[in-house]
């Protein structure tokens, strides 16, 4: 039975407190894009799935709010066609990417491919996550909000050989347990459950810090998202990072920037001051003045390239930021979280059908096959652009060459056909196939 009485995918009622003991097929921790997507697919497969979220919807998340064609693909597969096409209030679409670097500004359309849509989208994370959570509920998942998960439970507490659920608490001090043979952790970059299972963050994988805020602007009707490769500090020094401007449907811009940990400026930077100075410097063109700013500045870490491995252990599957499923080339993680969630639901359903959790190992193997080589290339990229000199050469001499930038767009956005006819796709696919898996 659902925790909500939901008459449509657009309405959620206040969550009730879970019973002290709940039994289900799969418990999903974290109702962000990865967790909600996993819960939706599991519910559609007829599984009894419980979804636990520590906050209450709608809630905000620090993010660029831009959705690549890879995300649009997952939305279409979930049946969210109106949202994916920008036909719902709060949702918009983009026709391509505008790249700013050096003295060059170049508009590149999203590539036309057989495997991926040729448009992107944008939606605030508050609305995006809420939409996916409502969809999971309408599909039959049981969602409890305001529930913090503290720990894993084990079939044998001494041997800790298999997980069999999680413990939880509320702000009012109520506690309980959800018992399930499979646990999907979509609990963010800090991933308490990953740590409880002995999976700690790997220092050899890329990490970034991002900051973003919002501005009201007449430029919010722009049909391109913008990326700025020549990010500078207040003294005009080039930094190893990039900035972005993503137009939103409500007449505002999501404006943000991120720096890689390969940069010498990574730890000593005041990201809020840097963002304010950078945005003010573009005010004449984008109207990013202090008077137009609203909502404050949010910042947070971006773990990249599978920064926790393995991503399955003892019946626990890591999804999204909990496993560092973020593209090192561009800092995008929503599509990877949603794609991994779909696979997690598939292997969990198969494991339950066969009554064997050995099937769950396929989750780790398959995602490494899909993205491992690409993430390795991304790691190399982060070290290259960690040098301001390399960034200066790339923006000065690479930016004006449109064929090169089309190749760069496909590479950084991870958009190629699996059976390519385009030489760019052949080159990119070959590179990621021969690179050792991350």
Order of alpha helices (4+ residues) and beta strands (2+ residues): beta-beta-alpha-beta-beta-alpha-alpha-beta-beta-beta-beta-alpha-beta-beta-beta-beta-beta-alpha-beta-beta-beta-beta-alpha-alpha-beta-beta-beta-alpha-alpha-alpha-alpha-alpha
